[in-house]
Amino acid sequence: MPKPGTFLRKCPSCGRRFHVNLVNEGLLRDREVVERVSQDEPLRIGTGSSVGAGGIPRSRPYTPPMVHEEGTLTTDIKEFEDSYKCGRCGYQWSEKREEESERTH
């Protein structure tokens, strides 16, 4: 989380840079989205080469058996509102932003 200070933002009023200060940063909403996920993964057996026993090539490539895996994917979504003030002309405005992080179980 950035601390209040000067940022490389452009003032929407006067267009100047290097004069914009972060006045306030506030958390508007914190929510969690949980969804069940499943995927098929190849079973990790052998090297998966297309050469059979004794070095004789197989007629078709080796396709490993599939394993079905299930789990949950949790997405944390935080919505912030940052307030800025131009140190040159005094114009104040706010910008909203979101931060997302995912974790699986």
Secondary structure, DSSP 8 states (H G I E B T S, - for coil): ---SSEES---TTT--SS-EEEEEEEEEEEEEEEEEEEEEEE---S---SB-GGG-B-SS-----EEEEEEEEEEEEEEEEEEEEETTT--EEEEEEEEEEEEE-
